[in-house]
Amino acid sequence: MGTLDTIKRPIKQEMSTFDDRFRAHLSSNVPLVDRVMRYMVKRKGKQLRPILVFLSAKIQGNVTDATYVGASLVEIMHTATLVHDDVVDDADQRRGFFSINALWKNKIAVLIGDYLLSKVLLLAVETKEYTLLEHVSGAVKAMSEGELLQIEKARKLDITEEVYFEIIQQKTASLLETCCVVGAASAGGSEEEVQKFRMLGRHLGLAFQIKDDLFDFERVNLTGKPAGIDIKEQKMTLPLIKALQEAEPKKRQHIIKTIKKHHDRPKKVQEVVDFVRQSGGLEYARGKMLEHIDQAKEILFNFPQTEERDALALVLDYTAQRKK
């Protein structure tokens, strides 16, 4: 598995330039806003999304000014959604640090998220990158619809595998596929070439979310979140869906009742976790994840072999093997 440093090697200079531009885009004359922005920039995550933008652009052609704009649009928008998500989830931490709402309370966090979204719009208008804005806006719409669909289905716990994939396609894969689309489009890719990157990013995004869902059932949870948190939140993920599908009707009814009525009791949550582990649900989900990784590689390996293509292949391996 490639480390992120290895993955970034072909785009090291581009990422350095991007970091400078990203900080500049977020600056504000309002002291409170500027203070929050500096806190967020210092605690940047893996930067997977701009990495995908720059690798896709270099595989397709060359990095342009539009590529830098596209990477900023994606990362600023992604940051905005994280800030809002932490408010919705009442989360005190993000990437091992205090969340914005934990430090500055919900009202300021919501306004910071709004400020970031306004920056996305203004940056696109100022640079006249309307096509890139269209791609990014489409991802925001899909992510919101995916989250709302998941909330709606959680009330009835009637999510099928088909609906599950519809949800994660919207709430997770849509953004990663947009990163690849933005990269390819900014490098002058044709509609056909851009669509190849869209499908590559979609398979990557689906695999990424399945891997996240698998973390919830790991005996030693390495993500920093408590094991079974999806069950506590009554989220139906692929391992659980498959386990219920294979269970006897009586057992299925018992597990669904447990999730509905006892999801706030640790022992009952552990019962559901154990049920999924023993049912083959984890193995099934891992298999599906690897199928999507293989489909993404099949698309990727149709492009000429370059250092950037090899780095994107490492991103796919990293997605399947990551520990957090």
Secondary structure, DSSP 8 states (H G I E B T S, - for coil): ---HHHHHGGGHHHHHHHHHHHHHHH--SSHHHHHHHHHHHHT----HHHHHHHHHHHHHS---HHHHHHHHHHHHHHHHHHHHHHHHHT-SEETTEE-HHHHHHHHHHHHHHHHHHHHHHHHHHHHT-HHHHHHHHHHHHHHHHHHHHHHHHHTTT---HHHHHHHHIIIIIHHHHHHHHHHHHHTT--HHHHHHHHHHHHHHHHHHHHHHHHHTT-SS--SSS-TTHHHHTT---HHHHHHHHHS-HHHHHHHHHHHHHHTT-HHHHHHHHHHHHHHTHHHHHHHHHHHHHHHHHHHHTTS---HHHHHHHHHHHHHHH---
